[in-house]
Amino acid sequence: MLLVGALGGCHLVDQRDFNPDAGKPPVPKAAAATGPLGPGALLTISYASGEPAYAQALSEAVTRALTAKPNVLFTVQGLVPLAGDANAQAVSLQAATATTREIAEAIVTDGADQGQIELAVRADPGVKAQEVRVFVH
């Protein structure tokens, strides 16, 4: 009888002994403010005023990137304004694809391996003229 009275003050060990919030419903956190995703471009080449002279700046940027990280991944992203009808948009995207490939080939010439380059081309409402952005990862 004495033993039963002594056990009355005991409780079974459960998760709440280690985490006082165990078993409580989760409290959703406020969404983080949106901002730019990741670091900015290593190099942005704008075609707003015709054919730019980018070879020297691209070569220097590629050399710096390869020196800092020999297995760096270059993302070459061609952007065109989101304007015109579907046919005009298709023509702009084809031109941007050719330009993006040209810059990717220049990156290979500057010392990168073809496997270190990925290409992307898209229409972007935030750009006013065709441009190519080179990102490193």
KALINHU-V676397 format. One record per helix or strand of 3 or more residues. SS is the DSSP state (@ for helix, = for strand). FROM is the first residue (numbers start at 1). LEN is the number of residues. Records with the same first field share a line. If there is no record, write none. Layout:
# KALINHU-V676397
SS->FROM-LEN + FROM-LEN
This chain:
# KALINHU-V676397
@->2-6 + 15-3 + 55-14 + 86-24 + 114-3
=->43-4 + 74-8 + 117-8 + 131-6
